[in-house]
Amino acid sequence: MGFPARTSLGDRAVLVPVKRFADAKRRLDGVLSGAAREALARRMAERVLQAAAPLPVAVVCDDAGVAGWARSLGALVIWEPGRGLNGAVEEGVRRLEAMAVRRVVVAHGDLPLASGLADLDRSTGVTLVPDRRGDGTNVIELPTDSGFRFSYGPGSFERHRAECERLGLACRVMRVPWLSYDVDVPGDLTPPAIAD
């Protein structure tokens, strides 16, 4: 599945890793039914895809349902089964580089307030948008040819800063409220009022 390497998307694109909706956000099981959790995951991911406009979007996934959903919204599908989140994102970036994309914005699909992904810094280095706790990394913009090693999970923000240092890449940290808000635990289900 997916598009051939010769397909060109332009210089910049957004890459969104999306897991099977029925498996997403398991930490919300105590407060949401399976169907409600799945619907929430789908709505948040759709919001992130919309926030990419006018940039083209690729969804990296290993689920046929997610692939069909992504195609129905006009996204390119990069099919990468069995790699885990970090491996899937790294392969997605490599695939976009092969399609002549020079810079990519990697955004997680659980950002219910997402907007303006195309407006992130376009410097030659890396832009990191940490989560509101300063622990995780919700959004990264980087050159596709940088050889960046992704390291998602608890504490990823500091590991990603260290990766920029390892590669000798300038690192800009942007604390953007509408991109820093993600949903992981029940307390996250009521986002704060955020002024534009």
QUIMO-V421594 format. One line per field, one symbol per residue. psi: psi as a letter, one per 20 degrees, with the letter a starting at -180 (. if undefined). A space follows every 50 residues. Layout:
psi: ???
//
This chain:
psi: rrqqhippiahqrppopprphhiqlhijhiiqrghhgghggggghhgggh ihpjqqpppprkphgggggghhjjqqpoomqjirgghggghggghhgijj phqqoopqjlnijprkhijrpkribppporriikgrohppprphjikpoq mrrpjhghhhghhgghikppppppnogiiiorogrhiiinqrppq.
//
